[in-house]
Amino acid sequence: MLGIAELTDTHLELMLGFQWEESLEWRAQLGRRHTGWHELTSVSQLVGLVQMIGGEGDWFTAQTRGEAPRRYAQAMNTGSGYLVEVAQVDGGITRNWRIGLGVAADNAGNLPFSAPTQAQNLIFAAVVEVLISWFRGSGLPLGYGAALRIYG
């Protein structure tokens, strides 16, 4: 059985105070309103972005800055949870992973514009955990899986 580590206030402050090693930017669609691109500077701001997509169909994309982003993540409110995808771009090839819980997520599929499976419909805390880990360069946290789709 896996034990659950209790976070102290100090650990939480360290997580929220973490600064990215690369320059990041974000944009969102909230209802019919598009935000345009903005700088993403902190973990607490990333948590705020997830909170901001409160309506069904609201989404955001966060990515490395530059002409050709190397990594990006996107999250969308499904009305009953969140769909999260992360991607890596290299040499014209994009590897896009749709994230979910456990081994079931590995086989859940990743078709464009398709609804998430139950394993891929994440809760708020899971979205935050996955995105922080991805943008820190740590990959996926333990307990998550991903269905890969390659473009290019």
Sequence and secondary structure as in RCSB ss.txt:
>XXXX:A:sequence
MLGIAELTDTHLELMLGFQWEESLEWRAQLGRRHTGWHELTSVSQLVGLVQMIGGEGDWFTAQTRGEAPRRYAQA
MNTGSGYLVEVAQVDGGITRNWRIGLGVAADNAGNLPFSAPTQAQNLIFAAVVEVLISWFRGSGLPLGYGAALRI
YG
>XXXX:A:secstr
        HHHHHHHHT   SS EEEEEEETTEE   EEE  HHHHHHHHHH  STT EEEEEE SSS SEEEEE
EE SSSEEEEEEEEETTEEEEEEEEETGGGGGS   TT    GGG B HHHHHHHHHHHHHT  S TTEEEEEEE
E 
